[in-house]
Amino acid sequence: MSVVSDLERGILLEVIDSHKQGEIIELLKQQPLEIRQSVKEVSVDM
């Protein structure tokens, strides 16, 4: 599973039932452009 959240606002945005990069990218492309462009940081914990 992968979790997408807004840490500044403490909001859960998405829970993705995958850890594969390609699948996550495709699901995140469904988010509005404004949200995607506002991403400042990405953290990965294996």
N, C-alpha and C positions, 0 to 999 in steps of 0.2 A: 504494500500500500504506500501511497505517497500523499502527503498532506500539503495543501496550499493555504497559506494564511496571511493576513495582514497583521504583522506584529505591532505596528504603531497603534492600530485601532483595536487590536485583540479580537479580530474577526476571522472565523474559519470560512474560507472561500470555496474550497473544493477538497473532496477526498477521492483519490483516483485509485482504482483497484488494479494497480500495476506499479512496477518499479522500472519498467523498460523505457529508455529514453524516447524512442520513437512514438510509443503510445502516449506518453505524457505530453510530448510536444503537440501531437494531434489534438488532444483534449484541450490543452491550453490555447490553441489557436481559435477555439470556439469562444473564448472570452472576448469581450469588447476591446477594440484597439486601444482605447483610452487606458484601460486597466493594464494591458500588456506593456504599454509604453511607460507606465509609472513604476515598473519593477526596478528596484535599485540594487537588490542583493539576493543571492540564491545560496542556500546552504544544503549540503548533501551529507547525510549520516548513514553510513553503511552498517 
